[in-house]
Amino acid sequence: MFFFSILAFVLGAISFLYSPFFLLLFLPLAYFLFRRRKKKELVLSLVFLGLSLLLFFLFPKGNSGPVEGTFLVIGRKESYCLLFSFKGRYLYYDQGENNLFSLLRLKGTGEEFHFRHYEQSFDFENYLKTEGVFHQLQVEKNEILFSSKLNLSRLKEYLFRNLDEESQPLVDSLLFGNSLSSLSSHSQIESLGWTSLLALGGFHLSFLLFLLNKFLGRKGRDCYQLLSLLISLLFLIFSLFRSSMVRIFLLQLFTFFNRLFKKKISSLNLLSLVALFMLVFNPYFLISPSFYYSFPFLFILRFFPLRKMAKGKVFFFLFLTLFFLPYRLSQQYEFYILAPAVQMLLTPLSHLLFLLSLFLFVLPPVGFLLSPLCHFLFFLSEKVVALSPSLVSGRPALLFFLFFYALLLFALVFLTYRMKKLFFFATMGVLACLGLVFLPDFSNHVEIHFIDVGQGDCTLVRNGRSNFLIDTGGSLYDDLAKECLIPYFKSLKITSLDAVLITHYDFDHYGALESLKENFPVEKVLDGYDFLDQGTIDIGGVEIENLNLWAEGDSNSQSAVYSFSLEEKEILIMGDAPKEVERKIMEQYPNLSCDILRLAHHGSKTSSSREFLSFLSPEVSILSVGVDNLYDHPSPETIMTLEELNLEYHRTDEEGTIAFRFLPSLSIIGA
C-alpha cells in the first residue's frame, strides 16, 4: 500500500524539481491500481502526489536580508551547524559552539551562498540543498534559550587516546559515521569503492545485530527485538542523527511496533513508510545520495529474495558490486579491476575493526591493537591502486544508466521466475553496457575547456585525439592535479596529455605542474621561451604562436600570449599580460582577430584595456577567477568595459568550468 504512495510522492517531487511532464508517469500507475481494484492504494497515491507538490511549493527557504527568530540546531559539524525555523533553514558558522538540538534566539542577516570551489570539488551548496538549506546566516546577536548536552568530543578523546593520529579518522568513521576525508589514503579508499566498508551504516550494524540474534537464539527473540532497537538508537545518537542512521532506526522502530501490535505490514511497506516519513520532514532529501544511493537497493531486496536465490554469498556480493558500479563511475570515472575481489576479502577485516572499535568503550587500550590493523588496510589500499589495472569510464551518459538498470531489473525478474535463457541474455546485456562504457574514446573532439581551478588559470584544448593544457592552476591548500585536473581528464576519458604549456611562472598558473607530471602521463612541458627560436610550435595539429615577443619586466610582463585556431575560430590566451603588452601586440599584429579570448590577469584592471578589447572584439570572453578572491578580481572597470562594448563574457567563479565545442559550429557544452 505505502509502496505506491512513495512512487507517487517521488513522481510529484521530480515533477516539481525538473519538469511537470513527469506527472504523466502517474497515469500508468493510476491505471494499474484502478484495473487491479486497489482503491485505497489509488486514493493514497493521489494524496501523496498532491502532498509532494504542496510540500515543495510551501517549503520555507528563508530569505536574504534581516532575520530574527528562534532556531533549533538540527545539524552539527565541526565548524558550522544547520538551523531550523518555520521560516526557513540556515547555515550558521559557529565554530562548534552550539550542540545538536540546542535552541537559539538569533538576530542577523540572511545571505546567498558564495562558496569557493573548483572543478570536481565537493559541491557544498548542493549538499546544503539536500538538507533544505538555501541561505547562510550572519549572526549579530545570539541568545541561548536551551543548551543541549549532546556533545561527543570528550567521549572521543577518551576512546581515541590510545590510537595514533592516522587511525583516529577511520575509527571515528566506523563508530560515529564521520568523513574519512582527513585520511592521507582517503583518495585511494574512495577510488576503490571501499568507503562503505569503513563507515558506520547498515553494513556493520546488520552484522552486529546478526551476531546478537545468534547469541540470544530463538528463546531470546523478544529480547533481541528490544535490544536491536536500543542499539540502533545508540548509534543514531553517536552519528548525530545522520540520515543513514535515521533510516536504520526508523526501520527498526516501525518493525518493532509492527511485531508488538501484531500488524501484518510487509517489509516492503515498512521501508516505504520510512522513506515517506523522511521525505515529508525534508522533501529535498530526495536528491541526496543518502536517498537515491540506498533506498532503490533496499527496495530491490524487498522485491527479489536475492539471499535465498543466491547459491552462496559470492553471487550476492557480485550483484551488490554490479548494482552500485554505475553510481561509483559517475563519481570516480574509473574502475580498479582487483578492487571488488580484495573488498570481498577485506569484509571480515572491516567487521573485525568495527567490533574492536566497540570494545574501546570499555577498554580503550584496545586502540593499540586497532592501529596496526588500520595501517594494514591503508597499506593494502595503496598497493591495490598501484598494482591493479584500471578501466576509465568517463562520465557515463544518462542513457547508460537507463539501459543498465532496465536490463538489470529484467535479469532479476527472469531469475525469480527461473527463465534461464532470458536471464542469460539480460545478464549479457548488462555486461555489454559496462563493456561499452569502458571502451576507449575514439571520437575526434574539437573543444576548449576553461577549467575552474579557483583563483588561477587552466585551459584544456582538444583537437581530434590530441589533448594539451595551457597552465595548470595552483593552490596552497589543495593538490589541484590530484583533486581537480586528473579527475576531470578521466571524466572526459583523457588518459594522457601531449603537452603542458605554461604562460609564466606565477603559482596560480603553474603550481599544480609537478604533481600533474608525477601522477599523469605528460609528454612534454613548454613555456613562452620555447617559442623564441621556432616562432610557432605544432601540438597535435594545432599551430601555436607566442605573441609576446618582448618578454621583459616583471613576471606578468613576461607572460606568454598564446594564439592558435580551432576550426577557423581564433583563440587568444592572455596569461597575465598587462596593458603595455596589449599595446605592443596591437602594434605588431594590426590584423589580429579573436573569436574566443581568455582575458588577462583574471580581469584585473592592469589588463584588458578598452582599446585592446575594442580592437579584438571577441565573440566570447572568459574570466578565470576564484569566488571572493583576495584580489577582488575581476575589477569593476573590466566588467564595465565588457558591458559597454556589448561583449559576451563568462566567469568561472559563477559558472564553474566553461567548455566550447567547435563542430559543427561554436556551442557551449559545459558551464
FIRONU-984875 format. One record per residue (C-alpha): residue in three letters; x, y, z. Coordinates in steps of 0.02 Angstrom, whole numbers, padded with zeros to 5 digits, always signed. Layout:
<dolos>
ALAXYZ...
</dolos>
This chain:
<dolos>
MET+00000+00000+00000PHE+00135+00126+00052PHE+00248+00073-00091PHE+00131+00151-00219SER+00122+00305-00108ILE+00311+00328-00111LEU+00309+00307-00301ALA+00178+00443-00316PHE+00273+00556-00195VAL+00434+00537-00295LEU+00342+00574-00458GLY+00271+00732-00383ALA+00443+00783-00320ILE+00535+00761-00485SER+00391+00848-00574PHE+00415+01000-00463LEU+00605+00997-00469TYR+00634+00957-00653SER+00482+00956-00766PRO+00291+00946-00745PHE+00290+00820-00889PHE+00344+00688-00763LEU+00167+00697-00695LEU+00114+00599-00849LEU+00204+00449-00775PHE+00073+00445-00639LEU-00060+00395-00765PRO+00006+00216-00793LEU+00020+00194-00605ALA-00159+00256-00577TYR-00223+00146-00719PHE-00135-00007-00646LEU-00211+00023-00473PHE-00382+00056-00548ARG-00378-00105-00651ARG-00322-00205-00500ARG-00463-00127-00398LYS-00343-00061-00268LYS-00449+00089-00218LYS-00359+00126-00054GLU-00190+00123-00139LEU-00254+00236-00278VAL-00325+00363-00156LEU-00167+00362-00050SER-00060+00382-00206LEU-00161+00535-00258VAL-00146+00606-00082PHE+00043+00586-00077LEU+00062+00652-00254GLY-00029+00810-00202LEU+00063+00816-00036SER+00231+00808-00125LEU+00188+00954-00239LEU+00117+01052-00092LEU+00271+01022+00018PHE+00391+01083-00115PHE+00281+01233-00155LEU+00263+01286+00027PHE+00436+01233+00086PRO+00511+01384+00178LYS+00679+01431+00103GLY+00724+01576+00215ASN+00772+01743+00141SER+00910+01867+00107GLY+00901+02017+00222PRO+00860+02044+00406VAL+00820+01883+00501GLU+00765+01867+00681GLY+00685+01721+00771THR+00703+01559+00868PHE+00805+01419+00789LEU+00835+01236+00828VAL+01005+01161+00787ILE+00964+01012+00675GLY+01138+00978+00604ARG+01309+00985+00684LYS+01482+00985+00603GLU+01649+01043+00670SER+01640+01224+00611TYR+01457+01251+00568CYS+01281+01199+00611LEU+01115+01192+00519LEU+00970+01289+00594PHE+00785+01255+00580SER+00642+01379+00596PHE+00468+01383+00523LYS+00525+01523+00407GLY+00671+01426+00336ARG+00832+01334+00370TYR+01001+01418+00377LEU+01187+01381+00379TYR+01274+01459+00529TYR+01463+01458+00555ASP+01477+01447+00744GLN+01644+01354+00761GLY+01562+01211+00857GLU+01488+01315+00998ASN+01308+01254+00990ASN+01268+01070+01015LEU+01139+00974+00916PHE+00958+01013+00969SER+01007+01173+01059LEU+00877+01311+01049LEU+00940+01483+00999ARG+00868+01656+00984LEU+00962+01740+00841LYS+00964+01906+00752GLY+01063+01932+00594THR+01064+01940+00406GLY+01022+01804+00282GLU+01139+01792+00133GLU+01153+01695-00029PHE+01289+01563-00035HIS+01461+01609-00103PHE+01571+01456-00079ARG+01744+01436-00150HIS+01752+01295-00274TYR+01850+01214-00414GLU+01811+01078-00541GLN+01775+00909-00458SER+01774+00985-00284PHE+01640+00939-00159ASP+01480+01032-00203PHE+01440+01104-00033GLU+01296+01209-00099ASN+01211+01056-00172TYR+01236+00962-00008LEU+01151+01103+00086LYS+01009+01098-00039THR+00980+00914+00002GLU+00962+00971+00183GLY+00835+01103+00133VAL+00957+01245+00170PHE+00965+01389+00045HIS+01039+01535+00143GLN+01181+01573+00261LEU+01151+01671+00421GLN+01272+01806+00478VAL+01230+01821+00663GLU+01238+01987+00753LYS+01153+01938+00915ASN+01149+01763+00992GLU+01048+01708+01143ILE+01048+01526+01201LEU+00874+01476+01258PHE+00918+01293+01286SER+01092+01217+01280SER+01092+01035+01232LYS+01219+00919+01312LEU+01237+00813+01155ASN+01424+00836+01131LEU+01535+00688+01090SER+01705+00774+01092ARG+01752+00716+01268LEU+01692+00540+01232LYS+01801+00535+01076GLU+01952+00597+01174TYR+01925+00453+01296LEU+01902+00323+01159PHE+02043+00378+01043ARG+02180+00412+01171ASN+02273+00251+01125LEU+02252+00270+00937ASP+02382+00353+00828GLU+02334+00509+00733GLU+02313+00421+00565SER+02198+00285+00634GLN+02081+00402+00726PRO+01981+00460+00572LEU+01949+00279+00522VAL+01883+00229+00694ASP+01787+00392+00701SER+01703+00342+00537LEU+01663+00166+00599LEU+01587+00222+00764PHE+01516+00394+00728GLY+01496+00399+00539ASN+01611+00548+00512SER+01701+00580+00348LEU+01863+00493+00301SER+01922+00647+00206SER+02061+00687+00331LEU+02145+00519+00296SER+02302+00530+00190SER+02243+00375+00096HIS+02065+00437+00077SER+02078+00460-00111GLN+02135+00280-00135ILE+01998+00210-00023GLU+01865+00313-00112SER+01926+00268-00287LEU+01922+00083-00241GLY+01743+00097-00179TRP+01786+00043-00002THR+01710+00191+00088SER+01554+00095+00141LEU+01666-00039+00217LEU+01742+00087+00335ALA+01592+00192+00386LEU+01454+00171+00512GLY+01299+00109+00421GLY+01184-00037+00390PHE+01328-00148+00334HIS+01413-00159+00504LEU+01258-00131+00609SER+01169-00276+00523PHE+01320-00386+00560LEU+01316-00335+00743LEU+01130-00372+00756PHE+01157-00538+00667LEU+01285-00588+00800LEU+01166-00532+00937ASN+01024-00635+00862LYS+01135-00790+00852PHE+01191-00765+01031LEU+01014-00747+01101GLY+00938-00885+00994ARG+00753-00919+00974LYS+00715-00905+01159GLY+00780-00729+01164ARG+00685-00666+01011ASP+00580-00541+01109CYS+00734-00479+01199TYR+00825-00464+01032GLN+00689-00353+00958LEU+00705-00230+01102LEU+00895-00236+01106SER+00909-00209+00917LEU+00800-00054+00934LEU+00906+00013+01078ILE+01068-00021+00985SER+01002+00070+00832LEU+00952+00217+00943LEU+01125+00220+01022PHE+01212+00228+00852LEU+01086+00357+00794ILE+01146+00469+00935PHE+01329+00427+00903SER+01309+00480+00722LEU+01221+00641+00775PHE+01068+00588+00676ARG+01149+00555+00508SER+01016+00515+00377SER+01078+00336+00351MET+01061+00301+00537VAL+00891+00387+00544ARG+00835+00267+00408ILE+00900+00116+00502PHE+00824+00172+00667LEU+00654+00211+00592LEU+00651+00042+00506GLN+00692-00044+00670LEU+00562+00061+00761PHE+00422+00026+00636THR+00468-00158+00631PHE+00465-00165+00821PHE+00290-00090+00832ASN+00231-00196+00686ARG+00276-00352+00785LEU+00221-00282+00953PHE+00045-00246+00892LYS+00044-00398+00778LYS+00011-00298+00622LYS+00038-00381+00453ILE+00128-00240+00366SER+00254-00310+00243SER+00438-00264+00247LEU+00413-00176+00079ASN+00278-00063+00152LEU+00379-00032+00309LEU+00526+00028+00205SER+00408+00135+00102LEU+00339+00210+00262VAL+00516+00254+00319ALA+00552+00339+00152LEU+00389+00437+00161PHE+00424+00490+00340MET+00597+00557+00294LEU+00536+00645+00136VAL+00390+00729+00222PHE+00510+00801+00352ASN+00628+00861+00214PRO+00568+00836+00034TYR+00738+00890-00033PHE+00809+00732+00043LEU+00752+00652-00121ILE+00903+00724-00214SER+01027+00668-00080PRO+01142+00520-00116SER+01085+00451+00052PHE+00914+00428-00028TYR+00945+00378-00208TYR+01100+00276-00165SER+01021+00167-00030PHE+00832+00159-00048PRO+00825+00086-00227PHE+00940-00056-00174LEU+00837-00090-00017PHE+00678-00094-00120ILE+00760-00216-00241LEU+00799-00331-00093ARG+00615-00324-00041PHE+00554-00371-00215PHE+00683-00503-00254PRO+00743-00625-00120LEU+00923-00622-00180ARG+00994-00703-00025LYS+00878-00851-00047MET+00907-00862-00235ALA+01095-00845-00219LYS+01195-01005-00211GLY+01316-00936-00085LYS+01374-00763-00036VAL+01479-00734-00192PHE+01326-00706-00303PHE+01253-00579-00182PHE+01421-00488-00169LEU+01437-00483-00359PHE+01262-00413-00375LEU+01300-00284-00241THR+01456-00228-00335LEU+01364-00225-00501PHE+01216-00127-00434PHE+01321+00016-00364LEU+01452+00018-00501PRO+01365+00149-00613TYR+01347+00268-00466ARG+01531+00245-00424LEU+01581+00277-00604SER+01480+00437-00604GLN+01588+00496-00459GLN+01759+00419-00493TYR+01759+00385-00683GLU+01873+00236-00655PHE+01860+00054-00602TYR+02004-00044-00523ILE+01986-00224-00579LEU+02058-00301-00420ALA+01957-00189-00302PRO+01799-00299-00287ALA+01897-00459-00255VAL+02005-00376-00123GLN+01850-00293-00049MET+01769-00464-00027LEU+01923-00524+00066LEU+01925-00364+00169THR+01746-00383+00228PRO+01792-00492+00379LEU+01932-00370+00423SER+01813-00221+00417HIS+01691-00314+00532LEU+01835-00352+00649LEU+01886-00169+00651PHE+01708-00119+00690LEU+01692-00244+00833LEU+01861-00198+00907SER+01811-00015+00896LEU+01659-00055+01004PHE+01775-00126+01137LEU+01853+00047+01154PHE+01701+00098+01257VAL+01750-00023+01395LEU+01935-00049+01360PRO+02022+00099+01273PRO+02192+00008+01267VAL+02117-00096+01126GLY+02172+00053+01022PHE+02349-00016+01024LEU+02283-00167+00929LEU+02172-00066+00814SER+02308+00049+00747PRO+02412-00087+00660LEU+02254-00158+00580CYS+02207+00015+00516HIS+02380+00040+00443PHE+02373-00130+00360LEU+02212-00076+00274PHE+02291+00089+00219PHE+02442-00006+00151LEU+02329-00126+00058SER+02228+00014-00022GLU+02386+00099-00085LYS+02453-00065-00157VAL+02291-00108-00246VAL+02285+00065-00327ALA+02468+00048-00377LEU+02459-00130-00444SER+02282-00155-00506PRO+02241-00124-00690SER+02105+00006-00708LEU+01971+00046-00835VAL+01923+00227-00868SER+01738+00251-00899GLY+01725+00438-00917ARG+01565+00518-00856PRO+01427+00393-00900ALA+01283+00460-01005LEU+01103+00458-00944LEU+01060+00326-01075PHE+01189+00210-00998PHE+01101+00219-00830LEU+00930+00190-00907PHE+00984+00038-01009PHE+01094-00034-00871TYR+00963-00032-00734ALA+00821-00083-00851LEU+00920-00237-00906LEU+00972-00273-00727LEU+00790-00267-00672PHE+00739-00384-00813ALA+00879-00503-00764LEU+00811-00509-00585VAL+00634-00542-00645PHE+00693-00682-00759LEU+00798-00756-00619THR+00650-00751-00499TYR+00539-00845-00622ARG+00681-00964-00672MET+00682-00909-00854LYS+00862-00960-00881LYS+00885-00911-01063LEU+00808-00740-01041PHE+00908-00715-00882PHE+01067-00757-00979PHE+01027-00633-01119ALA+00981-00495-00995THR+01142-00526-00899MET+01242-00517-01060GLY+01155-00353-01097VAL+01208-00283-00928LEU+01388-00336-00959ALA+01380-00264-01136CYS+01326-00096-01064LEU+01477-00099-00949GLY+01590-00150-01092LEU+01532-00004-01197VAL+01558+00123-01059PHE+01737+00063-01035LEU+01781+00072-01221PRO+01917+00200-01262ASP+01857+00363-01337PHE+01893+00358-01524SER+01793+00516-01563ASN+01875+00667-01642HIS+01849+00808-01518VAL+01874+00990-01562GLU+01843+01079-01397ILE+01915+01203-01274HIS+01884+01190-01087PHE+01917+01334-00968ILE+01935+01231-00811ASP+01877+01303-00646VAL+02033+01299-00536GLY+01978+01435-00417GLN+02091+01587-00420GLY+02204+01534-00562ASP+02210+01486-00746CYS+02196+01319-00834THR+02138+01285-01011LEU+02116+01114-01093VAL+02124+01106-01283ARG+02061+00952-01378ASN+02094+00929-01562GLY+02049+00758-01634ARG+02131+00636-01514SER+02262+00760-01458ASN+02247+00847-01290PHE+02355+00983-01215LEU+02345+01101-01068ILE+02385+01286-01053ASP+02431+01323-00871THR+02383+01210-00726GLY+02317+01324-00591GLY+02390+01314-00416SER+02328+01312-00237LEU+02417+01321-00069TYR+02279+01218+00012ASP+02235+01081-00114ASP+02329+00970-00236LEU+02237+01030-00391ALA+02319+00898-00500LYS+02250+00752-00398GLU+02088+00830-00340CYS+02037+00933-00491LEU+02132+00908-00655ILE+02160+00720-00662PRO+01980+00675-00611TYR+01918+00798-00742PHE+02027+00719-00876LYS+01962+00547-00829SER+01783+00611-00838LEU+01822+00652-01021LYS+01914+00485-01048ILE+02078+00577-01071THR+02220+00462-01020SER+02372+00570-01068LEU+02423+00745-01119ASP+02529+00785-01271ALA+02595+00941-01188VAL+02576+01067-01048LEU+02609+01249-01097ILE+02648+01372-00958THR+02615+01557-00989HIS+02727+01613-00844TYR+02786+01556-00675ASP+02662+01634-00555PHE+02600+01498-00437ASP+02417+01515-00488HIS+02469+01470-00666TYR+02594+01328-00641GLY+02577+01273-00458ALA+02497+01104-00499LEU+02625+01059-00633GLU+02743+00949-00531SER+02603+00846-00455LEU+02522+00829-00627LYS+02684+00763-00703GLU+02705+00639-00559ASN+02528+00570-00568PHE+02476+00583-00751PRO+02564+00549-00917VAL+02627+00715-00990GLU+02735+00704-01147LYS+02820+00874-01133VAL+02814+01042-01045LEU+02838+01205-01140ASP+02840+01389-01094GLY+02849+01554-01188TYR+03038+01545-01210ASP+03023+01384-01312PHE+02940+01488-01449LEU+03082+01612-01469ASP+03182+01506-01591GLN+03040+01414-01677GLY+02908+01550-01690THR+02765+01427-01689ILE+02751+01252-01617ASP+02634+01116-01680ILE+02546+01014-01546GLY+02426+00882-01611GLY+02392+00978-01771VAL+02367+01146-01684GLU+02491+01283-01731ILE+02526+01388-01577GLU+02614+01556-01578ASN+02675+01662-01433LEU+02630+01844-01470ASN+02729+01917-01325LEU+02898+01932-01411TRP+02965+02061-01287ALA+02957+01958-01126GLU+03042+02087-01015GLY+02999+02165-00848ASP+02907+02077-00707SER+02831+01903-00718ASN+02666+01968-00787SER+02754+02066-00924GLN+02848+01906-00969SER+02686+01808-00982ALA+02666+01715-01145VAL+02514+01759-01250TYR+02465+01603-01347SER+02371+01621-01510PHE+02301+01474-01609SER+02147+01423-01707LEU+02023+01279-01698GLU+01905+01253-01843GLU+01935+01430-01908LYS+01899+01505-01737GLU+02042+01613-01672ILE+02084+01591-01489LEU+02192+01702-01380ILE+02256+01651-01207MET+02324+01808-01125GLY+02405+01739-00967ASP+02434+01888-00852ALA+02494+02006-00990PRO+02471+02190-00939LYS+02408+02335-01044GLU+02582+02378-01106VAL+02597+02205-01186GLU+02422+02226-01259ARG+02476+02391-01338LYS+02630+02311-01417ILE+02526+02166-01483MET+02408+02288-01570GLU+02556+02375-01649GLN+02644+02215-01702TYR+02489+02121-01762PRO+02370+02251-01837ASN+02266+02116-01923LEU+02248+02006-01769SER+02075+01932-01746CYS+02000+01840-01599ASP+01841+01738-01577ILE+01874+01670-01402LEU+01976+01775-01280ARG+02037+01715-01112LEU+02053+01884-01027ALA+02220+01928-00948HIS+02257+01926-00762HIS+02085+01864-00708GLY+02001+02026-00761SER+02118+02139-00664LYS+02117+02325-00704THR+02302+02310-00752SER+02247+02219-00911SER+02104+02215-01036SER+02108+02396-01090ARG+01958+02467-01184GLU+02067+02492-01338PHE+02125+02311-01338LEU+01952+02237-01313SER+01880+02351-01446PHE+02024+02304-01562LEU+01992+02116-01542SER+01802+02123-01523PRO+01795+01938-01475GLU+01640+01833-01497VAL+01654+01774-01317SER+01771+01815-01171ILE+01817+01707-01021LEU+01862+01766-00847SER+01954+01633-00746VAL+01931+01691-00567GLY+01900+01622-00393VAL+01749+01657-00283ASP+01776+01801-00161ASN+01962+01806-00200LEU+02082+01916-00103TYR+02121+02024-00256ASP+01940+02072-00292HIS+01956+02004-00468PRO+01879+02040-00589SER+01887+02228-00570PRO+01726+02329-00593GLU+01821+02428-00726THR+01847+02273-00834ILE+01667+02215-00815MET+01605+02389-00859THR+01714+02393-01015LEU+01649+02223-01072GLU+01469+02277-01047GLU+01490+02447-01129LEU+01568+02363-01281ASN+01423+02237-01279LEU+01545+02090-01270GLU+01481+01922-01208TYR+01581+01854-01061HIS+01578+01705-00942ARG+01653+01687-00769THR+01717+01526-00689ASP+01676+01590-00515GLU+01492+01599-00564GLU+01477+01459-00693GLY+01616+01337-00649THR+01709+01254-00792ILE+01660+01327-00961ALA+01682+01222-01118PHE+01650+01251-01303ARG+01631+01128-01446PHE+01682+01185-01620LEU+01593+01059-01731PRO+01482+01091-01824SER+01481+01267-01751LEU+01537+01351-01590SER+01424+01297-01448ILE+01443+01296-01260ILE+01441+01118-01190GLY+01475+01145-01007ALA+01456+01283-00881
</dolos>
